[in-house]
Amino acid sequence: MITQSLTKVLNSYGLISGFALIGVTMWISYWISNNFTKGRLHGSAIAIFLGLVLSYFGGLFTGGEKGLVDVPLLSGIGILGGAMLRDFAIIATAFGVHTDELKKAGMSGVIALIFGIFVSFIAGAGVALAFGYTDAVSVTTIGTGAVTYIVGPVTGAAIGASSEVMALSIAAGLVKAILVMIATPFVAPYIGLNNPRSAVIFGGLMGTTSGVAGGLAATDPKLVPYGCLTAAFYTALGCLLGPSLLYFATSAILG
Amino acid sequence: MIIYGVALLALCTLLGLFLGDLFGVLIGIPANVGGVGIAMLFLIFGGSYLAKKRPLHPKTEQGIEFWSAVYIPIVVAMAAQQNVYGALSGGPAAILAGVLAVFLSFLMVPVLTKLGQKPDTSSEINENQ
């Protein structure tokens, strides 16, 4: 009887359950941050990492594709962390951004976007070749998967890749997004990621919206709008270049 | 009123995403072309334009600041629904492709940051060459 009522409330007030659950997770994370790392590792970084670990187990036990959200009682997290509220909150962070900083970094952002797509594509395509894929369609699809997990399947569908290659391509993009979330706070001091300009460049190079959003949140929330602004253009540019320029270039090279 | 801020944010969001989608259709790609970025630009430049004419009421600002402040919890919720299991079960090729892409992109950050910062020195080098 108790479980029945509890399930009913948690499910029909999903978003509210999400607020409560994420709030508790944040509290635990900041507690760990203060007591075990003396605040050196941000509470937000720990919270994001906890979220990813929980999501792994969610996927392991339910066999679904949405991590913790596939666990029946926790579907509310899906609304809270879904694309709609995520984008709304990202846009809100832009309030108070200095227009001068943005104008100064504008051009570097565009250059970073182009470089970012090529660098990630070359990395992905190189690995595809090393693993024995030799046809242009597969190499391009896996390469664009390393751009983002959206560019990969969009490109693959356009040039007719097999479903096995598409799955590989999506997985490569997921690895990238997750790794950017986890690694950014650790790498940030070494790559000079501590000012709006480098954040604009970082966003353009990494491009994965979720990766950049999570990675910068865990590093320094003040940098979030700068990185997310350039990253917002990355997937679209990738979708534009993937089935066209990148595919043609790959076919030309592989013969 | 707080709702004015929330509504301003909502209007910027919708307008940005609408234009982004429109661009996507125009150039024939199945993705929103920078909708979030366009919305951010609307908020940045629109906000500073409005502030110059007449500073936003603190309550109005609170309507935007609330959403900016819950950004991190929202990102945590986003992390909790990533397909981590799918990523790790993609096999060595997928993992290596992702790791290598991130590694090389990280390396490029300081390179590009330096590239634009000292335009004088870089043009000198070009001249010397």
Interface residues (C-beta under 8 A of the other chain):
Chain A: G18 F19 I22 G23 T25 M26 S29 S44 A47 I48 F49 L50 G51 L52 V53 L54 S55 Y56 G58 G59 L60 E65 K66 G67 L68 V69 I77 G78 L80 G81 G82 L85 R86 D87 F88 A89 I90 I91 A92 T93 A94 F95 G96 V97 T99 L102 M107 S108 I111 A112 F115 G116 V119 S120 I122 A123 G124 G126 V127 A128 A130 F131 I142 G143 G145 A146 V147 I150 V154 A167 L168 S169 I170 A171 A172 G173 L174 V175 K176 A177 I178 L179 V180 M181 A183 V187 I191 G192 L193 R197 S198 I201 F202 L205 M206 T209 S210 A213 G214 A217 P221 V224 P225 C228 L229 T230 A231 A232 F233 T235 A236 C239 L240
Chain B: L9 A10 C12 T13 G16 L17 G20 F23 G24 I27 I29 P30 A31 N32 V33 G34 G35 V36 G37 I38 A39 M40 L41 L43 I44 F45 G47 S48 E61 I64 E65 F66 W67 S68 V70 Y71 I72 P73 I74 V75 V76 A77 M78 A79 A80 Q81 Q82 N83 V84 Y85 G86 A87 L88 S89 G90 G91 P92 A93 A94 I95 L96 A97 G98 V99 L100 A101 V102 F103 L104 S105 F106 L107 M108 V109 P110 L112 T113 L115 G116 Q117
